[in-house]
Amino acid sequence: MFSNDYLSQFNNLANDLSSQGYWHATNIFKEDSYNLIANNFNKNINNFKPAQIGKGSSKSNNTQIRNDKNLWLNQNENGLEPVWELLNNISDILKSHLYFPIKRYESQFALYPPGHFYKRHVDKHKNLPARLVTLVYYISSWEKSHEGELMIYNKNSIKIEPVKNSLVIFLSELEHEVKPTNSNRQSLTAWFRDDIL
């Protein structure tokens, strides 16, 4: 399921996240597991909805802030077993090594067609601060001309290239944005939370 590259990088997760607020890793899954995720994404492409901002009754569409599309995922969904294994694996490390009080996670597929973006924001909402750590896994192929990089703003500006089969994990309180993309940008986002349903 996981590549040897990922397993060798995994030891840096706790240290990087605690010291710099993010961790980046490449070549996460073996080819068959990656294909399972990519096929599931493409199979559901017609079910994606315009993304919203805000929480609860304050949710709204604001295409000046973000204009991507997404699809919320069910943790019992077949065909995404590598994703659930990854998220459980990461959750265990966040709890056991960094003592995050994580009780659950939520996840979605995200699609940024050409020209789409998500302006600077934080995932940890002021009034509903349950999101502690954000994970983004990149599905589509990428080259520099595609742009659509993730920018994380901590002490410095960090640019993460959305390279196929790579991921980034960062503290949900950090400001970040998705730059406009020139090609279809496919990813999976998950949030590790300290609340229960």
Summary of the structure (lengths in Angstrom):
residues: 197
radius of gyration: 15.7
end to end distance: 29.6
largest distance: 44.5
contacts: 583
relative contact order: 0.22
helix: 29%
strand: 32%
